[in-house]
């Protein structure tokens, strides 16, 4: 199976060697704003990336019967790659905003609101039960 990953990552590459206790389930505080289904249903990555990741997943899943160990290894690498792409997406957005600040440009409150909304939506999806 052909991989387009420059450097093979695993999910363990994203985990610090420190405290590895399971995260506790947390409910949002009473009265906290809830994410609408419209905010939470959109893709977190560009459509071409999503299609590529889904294609790779289909390839991995189809190899499970013949090579289950390899399928799990490749699934872990694919998840790590998706996490890396997601982190890069957020980093690029932040870099654009910081570039505007460094040039002395005023970043509109609307741009900042949209950035914070994207972070909030991602965070709420990440910690959803």
BATOR-929493 format. One record per residue (C-alpha): residue in three letters; x, y, z. Coordinates in pm, whole numbers, plus 50000, padded with zeros to 5 digits. Example, Ala and Ser with C-alpha at 12.3 -4.5 7.8 and 13.67 -1.06 7.14 Angstrom:
BEGIN
ALA512304955050780/SER513674989450714/
REM end
This chain:
BEGIN
UNK500005000050000/UNK501485033149891/UNK501845060050157/UNK502155097150095/UNK503545103150443/UNK506995118750440/UNK507795107950793/UNK505995078950953/UNK504385089451277/UNK502465070151534/UNK500005083451785/UNK502605077452057/UNK504705104851894/UNK502125129752020/UNK502075117252377/UNK504375131752642/UNK506205106652857/UNK504715122453167/UNK501335116653324/UNK499245092053121/UNK496185089153341/UNK492955086153147/UNK491145118853103/UNK488105123753322/UNK484785129653152/UNK483735165253208/UNK480355180553155/UNK480155216753045/UNK479325240653328/UNK475645248153374/UNK474665276553142/UNK477745272352920/UNK477075280152555/UNK476405248852352/UNK477795242652007/UNK475125241851742/UNK474945212051510/UNK475875235551226/UNK479155244651400/UNK480085209251492/UNK479135191351174/UNK481605206850933/UNK484945191150847/UNK487975201651046/UNK490265197150746/UNK490045208250383/UNK487865185750167/UNK490805172449961/UNK492595161850281/UNK489435145350411/UNK489005126150086/UNK492645115050093/UNK492375103550455/UNK489145084450381/UNK490755067750079/UNK493705057050292/UNK491345044150561/UNK489485023050306/UNK492805008150189/UNK493835000450547/UNK490504985050636/UNK490574962850326/UNK493924947750435/UNK492764937750784/UNK491654902050699/UNK494994892750542/UNK497324914450753/UNK495584925251076/UNK498764936051255/UNK499884957550962/UNK496374971850928/UNK496414983451291/UNK499924997751251/UNK498875016750938/UNK495665028551108/UNK497735043151390/UNK499995060651139/UNK496965074350956/UNK495475088151279/UNK498835104051365/UNK498965119451017/UNK495435133251056/UNK496345148151395/UNK499435163951242/UNK497425178950954/UNK494905192751200/UNK497615208351415/UNK499205223551105/UNK495855238551003/UNK495455255851340/UNK499095266751335/UNK498725282450990/UNK495675301851104/UNK497495314751410/UNK500565323751202/UNK498385344450967/UNK496865363551258/UNK500255368951422/UNK501655381051088/UNK498975407651078/UNK499815418351434/UNK503555419051360/UNK502995442051060/UNK500995465051281/UNK497805456751096/UNK494655457251298/UNK493115423051316/UNK489395427451315/UNK487365415451606/UNK485405395051353/UNK488575376551240/UNK489425369451602/UNK485845358751678/UNK485925334251387/UNK489305320451499/UNK488105315851855/UNK484895299951731/UNK486945274851528/UNK489015266351837/UNK485875263252050/UNK484155240751798/UNK487215218451769/UNK487685216952145/UNK484045208152207/UNK484185180751943/UNK487415167852093/UNK486005164352445/UNK482515152852342/UNK481305120852500/
REM end
